Structures are given as C-alpha cells and as structure tokens.
Amino acid sequence: MGEIVAESIVKEEIITEKVIDKQVIAKQEIIENNDQLLAFVNSLKEEEKGKATIEKYKRDARRFLAYTQALRPAAELSKESVVSYKESLLKDYEASSINSMLAAINRYLGFIGREDCRVKRVRVQRKNFLEEERCMTSAEAKRLLMTARRQGKLRTKMMIETICTTGVRVSELCAFTIKRIRKGMIQIHNKGKIRKVILTKELRAKLLQYAAKQGIRSGVIFITKTGGSVDRSNFWREIKEICKAAGVRQTKGFPHNFRHLFARCYYEIDRDIVNLAAILGHSSIETTKIYTVSTYAKVMKKLNQMGPIFRE
C-alpha cells in the first residue's frame, strides 16, 4: 500500500468523463473477444477459481481495458493510464470496492507481462465502527424471517435463516443437499479450499422439514421452480422487497449482510478470531477482522461507560 499517485497525462486530463463513458460502451463488444482477456479468464479457470471470482475478475479487467483503450491505443498501455483509471474510480466508488477492482487489474497486468504498470492499493484506515444504516441486527433479521413467512416466501426465509445460522456465503448454498443435511455436516468446496460446516439440530430439522414440504427428496434443496440453482440477483431482489415490508432499511438488504450478522454474533460468544476465520472459510485473519467490528452505538455506549478520564 502507498500514497495515491496524483500526476496524470495532460492529454488524459482534458478528456471528459462523458466522452470516456461513450467510448467505453462502444468498445465493450471488441474487448469481449480480446485474446489476452480470454486467455486470462481461461487461466483463472485452470486455477479452479470460483465462478463468481472469475466473473468479477473478467468484469473488472474488461472495464479497465475499455477505459484505457478509450484514452489511447492498446499498444500504448502505460503506468500513467492505469493510474488515471485508478483516479477515475475514486470519484464513484468506496475505497474497499476500488481495492477489489485494483486487485483484479493487477492480476491481469501480471498475466500479460506488464508488472511495470501495476498500481498500489488505496490506503484505508481500518474502521473502528460500522455504519448503523448498513448493520443488520438480530431483531431486524427476525423481522425479515417473520415477514418472509407471512408472505409465503419459504425458500427465501430458509436461505436467510441458513446463512444467519452457519455463516455460509450465498454461493455456497448449492452445497446443501438432502444427504449432507441428514448427516448434519455440509462439505463446501470454494476458492480452492474444502471446509466443513456444522448444522445445529434445530437448523437441520427445519431444512429437512422445508425439503419435505417442497417435495425435494434428493439433491440440492435451494432450487428454482425449474430445478436450477437459485439466482443471486433474484435472492437479492426478494430481500429488498421483504425489507420494505418489514420496515428494515433498504441499505441493509443485501445477502452478505446475514453472513456479517452471523460473524458478529459468534464472535461476541467465542471471542476466538482464529476459529471464526476457519468457520467463515477465510485464508487471512485480516479479512475476518472486518466482520468483528462493533457498531457506532456500541462504541458510543462503551465510551459513555468509561466516562471522563479527568474529573474535577
């Protein structure tokens, strides 16, 4: 990590964002068939990266290529053009999102042999509290479950409850098969790793009861009406609708927030971040730390309990 490079080429500075956006859109079709991009995607597949990871890296690399080619011919790819792209991201995205995009771009640049064009991540001070408008509480999650049940959205209800109880990712729900649920242990293969998720007796019973009501006797239990895998975007949209009906902030209505809720609740009981990292399937404890940050209200409560250091 280091300071954000401020200097950029004058020619690039005079190109307005609107012009760039139009050129980016115009080049999307050409870039989609870019030989280097296709080879990059294939290399990720050979490394057995997750489907979601591959799609994200492809999307980030494609957008980056469209931007740089809108500025100058692809043959003139330079460190300055990459820095210019990084600075353009700062106008529209949060630092965490930018760093995620830069990780994909740097990976792509390394693949094509242009390590000299790699850029540093945006330096971010670790948050010491979560924003209340994005932090899901246990009470709110319970309201969502009750609302989903009242609306007859049993699949959505069980998906929410499963994530809140196990901490799995939405993409990992495809590992919940009848056979594994009966054993009380879910084996998940994700991001090149295999981990086992333990089911509580209560959750195990609820999942089997749900499957029985849906007439599912084998295979994956979270499926669409046509028998396919549950679409992430559909799940997200249903959560937004349930949030509105339950009186929960829309900013809290995203699937990954239930995984955050599980992590915070588990950490408050166990206080073992190494164990939590293993449960969540994190390779780095630094990633897990993001899930253990307290809310603004809790930080304020502790400060008030501490009281003034100097008393008159």
Phi, psi and omega in degrees: 000152180194184181290148178288128180291128187266335186281140175215162184290139183300320180300323180286328183293329185275352178277121182286160180298325181295319179296317180298315181301318180295319180290324178299313180297320182295332184264358183303315183296320180295316183294328181303330181256017178296125184300318181293322179293317179297319179293323178297314179297318179297324179294325178292323178294320179295330177279359179063039174291155180296154181301317180296321180295316180298314180297321180293313180298320179295315181298315181294318180293321181295317180294320178297316180296320179297320180294308184294324179287337176287335180275321187198166177301148182301330182295343183257026177305129183218169178298324181296321181290327178290319178298320179299319179295318179300317180292327178294327179293328182299338182281336188237347187233157174287157183302320181298321179291320180298314180296327177294319178293319181295327178298319179292318181293317178297324177296318178295316180298321177295322181295321182271007177079025179244054177301334181293344181263357181298148180239161181278156176291159174284129181286128182230129175285133181300131181293139177259001172200156180268151176287131182300327185288350179242355185268114179283133177259163178298321180296321180291321178298322179294321177296322179295319179297316180295320180293316179299319179294318180296326180275357179079015180267071186293322180297314179298318179301313182291327177294317178297312182296324180294316179293317180296332184266336183244336181081014181286162175280158178301318182295343182269356180293341179291349179275352182276092178256161179303314183300315182289322180297319179298327178284341181080014182218125180254122177266121184245130176248110183209139177055040176077007182234155175242130176223159181249133180250125181274136177259137174288159180299322181294314181294318180302315180296318181294320180294318179292323178294318178298314180300320180296318180294328180274356180074025180265115183255345180202165178078197182290140183265336179265090183228165178276177180298332181270359178093003180274177179290147179294131181279130182301318183293323178295318179299316179300314181296320179295321179297318179300317180294320180292322177302316181298316181289330183270355180075030178255139181310136178297331181293344180264353186273064173227143187309319184294342181294332178289328175292320176298317181299315178302313184299316180294316181295319180293318183294326179296333180271313188269321181060024179244099186290331178294316179295319179296319179300320180294319180295319182281345181082030179271140177277334182238136178293333179301323178294320182294328182302330180299328184279348186255004181290141181281165177279165179302317182298319181291321178296316179296321179298317180294321179296318179294323178293325180292322179073177181293141180287321181252121179250144180280000000 
